[in-house]
């Protein structure tokens, strides 16, 4: 099936990449949407909408996920209840297989377990973006591809673009398409396929999103998992009053320029402190 990509102004046609088998190691597993994966059932078992299995298999081969670690349970019923909408099956399998992280050091997909609220699927970004787009849509400030009520932010780039689901029809999330805005301009790009299919098309070079940098694929596609990092405070060593005369004498003895009066430069103080520690 050929899929089309559209941008304002201009039209871009893309073909869907597909692979006829599940990724190695997936055989016999049951995914988040109840699909049993088997290399022997590709031609006999009805496939989920939009080649859910083959899109993920293509992405795994193109951009390997992290090695299996401690299993993380995603309570999809709670996530969907929080969002007030059902989610696409391909997204659920993508989130479970890859976890929170970033593709090609550029594109982040929001995750129910995002390491910060700004990359979390249930965080504040989708609502804020919708409010911003609603203002543009109502005032005609910038073009918006559809009613903002049908745009849900599901990712972002390091340049500031947002990746959206076009959530129409709302009752059929597996039919949702993908849209990308321009961080500092009016252009939009739409992809007639799933989010996973969009990632495959972009990271394989099959689709060129005008808003994305031309050198995005100069390096092989990769996925970087993100984990919360603990913030550490640096220990502060208490210091007594500074003996300015002693510091100046030490600096002159070591060939360091220091003013005869006034404030002693921090670099001189740090150098003496380091010398005393040695």
C-alpha positions as MATLAB code, in Angstrom:
seq = 'XXXXXXXXXXXXXXXXXXXXXXXXXXXXXXXXXXXXXXXXXXXXXXXXXXXXXXXXXXXXXXXXXXXXXXXXXXXXXXXXXXXXXXXXXXXXXXXXXXXXXXXXXXXXXXXXXXXXXXXXXXXXXXXXXXXXXXXXXXXXXXXXXXXXXXXXXXXXXXXXXXXXXXXXXXXXXXXXXXXXXXXXXXXXXXXXXXXXXXXXXXXXXXXXXXXXXXXXXXXXXXXXXXXXXXXXXXXXXXXXXXXXXXXXXXXXXXXXXXXXXXXXXXXXXXXXXXXXXX';
ca = [
       0.000    0.000    0.000;
       1.385    3.393   -0.889;
       1.023    6.107    1.696;
       1.140    9.812    1.119;
       2.846   12.537    3.052;
       1.702   16.124    2.722;
       3.240   19.433    3.621;
       2.183   23.041    3.298;
       3.113   24.122    0.636;
       3.906   21.035   -1.443;
       2.991   17.375   -1.512;
       5.270   14.475   -0.695;
       4.408   10.870   -1.478;
       5.921    8.116    0.622;
       5.676    4.357    0.453;
       5.222    2.325    3.566;
       8.131    0.151    4.584;
       6.989   -3.257    5.689;
       8.577   -6.507    6.707;
       6.619   -9.710    6.518;
       7.782  -11.272    9.809;
       7.853  -10.311   13.485;
      11.197   -9.352   14.970;
      13.430  -12.124   16.233;
      12.430  -13.160   19.734;
       8.847  -11.972   19.420;
       7.423  -15.261   18.176;
       4.640  -16.602   20.361;
       4.399  -13.461   22.498;
       1.121  -11.659   23.021;
       1.271   -7.919   22.597;
      -0.585   -5.093   24.356;
      -3.477   -5.413   21.935;
      -3.852   -9.159   22.242;
      -2.059  -10.100   19.013;
      -0.091  -13.370   19.110;
       3.117  -12.977   17.118;
       4.267  -15.898   14.979;
       6.507  -16.215   11.948;
       4.125  -18.832   10.604;
       0.895  -16.865   10.771;
       1.732  -13.796    8.701;
      -0.284  -15.019    5.731;
      -3.095  -16.902    7.524;
      -3.921  -14.852   10.613;
      -5.778  -11.553   10.102;
      -3.267   -8.811   10.800;
      -4.049   -5.834   13.030;
      -4.860   -2.562   11.244;
      -2.066   -0.674    9.467;
       0.382   -3.610    9.551;
       1.033   -3.104   13.266;
       3.348   -6.096   13.563;
       5.370   -5.467   10.421;
       5.952   -1.770   11.135;
       7.432   -2.582   14.549;
       9.500   -5.433   13.098;
      10.920   -3.040   10.508;
      11.740   -0.473   13.200;
      13.443   -3.079   15.402;
      15.654   -4.166   12.509;
      16.406   -0.595   11.531;
      16.930    0.773   15.026;
      17.398   -1.933   17.691;
      15.684   -1.356   21.056;
      17.499   -1.678   24.378;
      18.236   -5.230   25.547;
      15.516   -6.718   27.756;
      15.866   -5.678   31.369;
      13.589   -5.584   34.344;
      10.048   -5.713   32.949;
       8.095   -2.494   33.254;
       4.342   -2.773   33.478;
       2.309   -0.113   31.706;
      -1.248    0.023   32.963;
      -2.863    0.969   29.700;
      -6.338    1.025   31.198;
      -5.211    3.705   33.672;
      -3.318    5.660   31.009;
      -6.307    5.679   28.657;
      -8.650    6.620   31.506;
      -6.359    9.530   32.392;
      -6.265   10.736   28.779;
      -9.947   10.068   28.171;
      -9.238    8.241   24.912;
      -8.133    4.877   23.582;
      -4.621    4.668   22.160;
      -3.340    3.014   18.963;
      -2.126   -0.557   19.278;
       1.107    0.242   17.429;
       1.957    2.902   20.023;
       1.383    0.484   22.898;
       3.727   -2.080   21.381;
       6.288    0.645   20.596;
       6.205    1.950   24.176;
       6.517   -1.536   25.653;
       9.349   -2.603   23.357;
      11.489    0.533   23.516;
      10.581    2.316   26.748;
      11.285    6.034   27.259;
      13.997    7.398   25.010;
      15.077    9.239   21.902;
      15.615    8.176   18.299;
      18.784    9.265   16.449;
      19.586   11.786   19.182;
      16.798   13.969   17.806;
      13.262   12.641   18.100;
      11.590   11.779   21.404;
       8.338    9.841   21.619;
       6.304   10.671   24.703;
       5.931    7.686   27.036;
       3.616    6.865   29.967;
       6.782    6.496   32.055;
       8.557    9.561   30.674;
      11.591   10.588   32.718;
      10.176   14.108   33.074;
       6.665   15.500   32.791;
       7.679   17.179   29.532;
       8.260   13.853   27.755;
       5.435   12.032   29.512;
       2.363   11.082   27.522;
       0.113   12.178   30.387;
       2.171   15.309   31.133;
       1.278   18.955   30.434;
       2.702   19.255   26.897;
      -0.259   17.866   24.885;
      -2.707   20.216   26.600;
      -0.447   23.246   26.267;
       0.202   22.582   22.609;
      -3.503   22.155   21.906;
      -4.268   25.477   23.596;
      -1.557   27.192   21.541;
      -2.874   25.674   18.312;
      -6.450   26.569   19.234;
      -5.407   30.219   19.415;
      -3.706   30.010   15.996;
      -6.706   28.183   14.540;
      -9.329   30.573   15.891;
      -7.407   33.748   15.026;
      -6.011   32.487   11.713;
      -2.475   33.380   12.845;
      -0.844   30.266   11.379;
      -2.233   27.356    9.341;
      -3.299   24.273   11.282;
      -4.050   21.054    9.359;
      -7.259   20.286   11.247;
      -9.304   21.283   14.273;
      -6.871   21.368   17.238;
      -9.279   19.194   19.217;
      -8.062   16.402   16.917;
      -4.346   17.087   17.462;
      -2.613   15.280   20.340;
       1.141   15.813   20.891;
       2.924   12.463   21.100;
       6.536   13.503   20.571;
       8.995   16.303   19.963;
      12.365   17.017   18.376;
      15.486   18.723   19.635;
      14.729   21.596   17.242;
      11.346   22.249   18.855;
       8.965   20.580   16.403;
       6.098   18.560   17.820;
       4.800   15.263   16.479;
       1.026   14.898   16.735;
      -1.571   12.245   16.318;
      -4.496   13.386   14.195;
      -7.104   11.742   16.420;
      -9.830   11.302   13.839;
     -11.818    9.176   13.925;
     -11.630    9.271   17.704;
     -13.281    5.870   18.039;
     -10.684    4.173   15.793;
      -7.205    5.022   17.127;
      -5.544    2.514   14.784;
      -6.608    4.768   11.904;
      -4.962    7.887   13.344;
      -2.424    9.673   11.153;
       0.644   11.703   12.119;
       1.382   15.417   11.717;
       4.535   17.463   12.362;
       4.596   21.216   12.863;
       7.463   23.625   12.234;
       9.181   24.992   15.337;
       9.705   28.500   13.997;
       7.483   28.695   10.966;
       4.046   27.909    9.532;
       4.747   24.613    7.739;
       3.078   21.322    8.618;
       3.771   17.826    7.361;
       1.277   14.951    7.540;
       1.966   11.253    7.242;
      -0.844    8.895    6.263;
       0.143    6.055    8.561;
       0.791    5.031   12.135;
       3.388    6.557   14.464;
       5.570    3.446   14.200;
       5.270    3.529   10.420;
       6.258    7.208   10.494;
       9.409    6.394   12.475;
      10.317    3.642   10.015;
       9.780    5.931    7.030;
      11.815    8.796    8.507;
      14.700    6.764    9.971;
      15.061    4.655    6.822;
      15.167    7.733    4.583;
      12.021    6.678    2.769;
      10.300    9.881    3.893;
      11.898   13.311    4.041;
      10.177   15.635    6.492;
      11.008   19.194    5.330;
      11.194   20.492    8.904;
      13.841   17.939    9.938;
      17.573   18.634    9.438;
      19.142   17.414    6.209;
      21.916   15.611    8.107;
      19.541   13.610   10.332;
      20.593   10.322    8.715;
      24.315   11.072    8.373;
      24.801    8.619   11.253;
      23.073    5.215   11.499;
      19.679    5.216   13.180;
      19.882    4.531   16.901;
      17.743    4.568   20.015;
      18.959    6.009   23.306;
      16.992    4.915   26.381;
      16.419    7.635   28.956;
      16.352    6.989   32.678;
      15.835    9.410   35.573;
      19.109   10.667   37.004;
      19.521   11.670   40.612;
      20.561   15.266   41.164;
      23.639   15.519   43.359;
      24.772   18.536   45.302;
      28.454   19.327   45.412;
      29.956   19.347   48.864;
      31.092   22.766   50.001;
      34.328   22.965   51.932;
      34.033   25.581   54.673;
      36.680   28.270   54.404;
      37.809   30.765   56.974;
      38.609   34.434   56.360;
      41.030   35.036   53.494;
      44.456   36.409   54.469;
      44.893   38.747   51.520;
      48.525   39.544   52.346;
      49.421   35.839   52.504;
      47.649   35.141   49.200;
      49.481   38.000   47.457;
      52.804   36.820   48.856;
      52.136   33.261   47.649;
      51.090   34.478   44.210;
      54.222   36.612   43.729;
      56.437   33.747   44.915;
      54.892   31.532   42.267;
      55.094   34.057   39.440;
      51.365   34.833   39.373;
      50.286   38.407   38.685;
      48.088   39.786   41.433;
      46.936   43.394   42.080;
      48.616   45.153   44.970;
      45.281   46.166   46.439;
      41.590   45.569   45.940;
      39.786   42.329   45.124;
      41.952   39.264   44.521;
      40.853   37.435   41.333;
      38.984   34.174   41.901;
      41.458   32.313   39.656;
      44.291   33.236   42.040;
      42.316   32.102   45.087;
      41.420   28.803   43.393;
      45.062   28.226   42.366;
      46.275   28.688   45.938;
      43.551   26.415   47.267;
      44.540   23.694   44.798;
      48.223   24.119   45.738;
      47.411   23.706   49.432;
      45.426   20.533   48.714;
      48.250   18.965   46.700;
];
